[in-house]
Amino acid sequence: MPIAPMDLALELATDAAAGGEAPVGAVIVEAGQVLAAERNRMRALNDPTAHAEMLAIRSALARRGTGRLDGCDLYVTLEPCAMCAGAIAHTRLRRVYFGAEDTKAGAVENGVRLFAQPSCHHRPEIIAGLGATRAEVLLKRFFQNLR
């Protein structure tokens, strides 16, 4: 039986934490098939844009061979930031499922609320809270261990 996309994202987040990265995982699905599955790799790649969502978007675009991800869904363990929300809008992802809210840097239901802005040209459907408890535990543990 295939693993549910958010469960896969949570496994990737766990892997990210084990590698010293903030525990965030992202999976892009099209018609029930995983197109891309990535985790945060900012430290590993020395790249501040190497968020799980950005890496998954790049991978899915390459696999699809297009500049758009219309009809695709993103599963991510943490509410996307402004950079990732912008990429989500530009690639026209159909739906975004996210786990934990990010009250400091989130840009979907917190902060700038990018998709609610009149200047935002594409608004994906948002489903918040999927796997939130597990995602929150991973994040809290990771940041407690840094202190």
Secondary structure, 3 states (H helix, E strand, C coil): CCCCHHHHHHHHHHHHHHCCCCCCEEEEEECCEEEEEEECCHHHHCCCCCCHHHHHHHHHHHHHCCCCCCCEEEEEEECCCHHHHHHHHHHCCCEEEEEECCCCCCCCCCCCCHHHCCCCCCCCEEEECCCHHHHHHHHHHHHHHHC
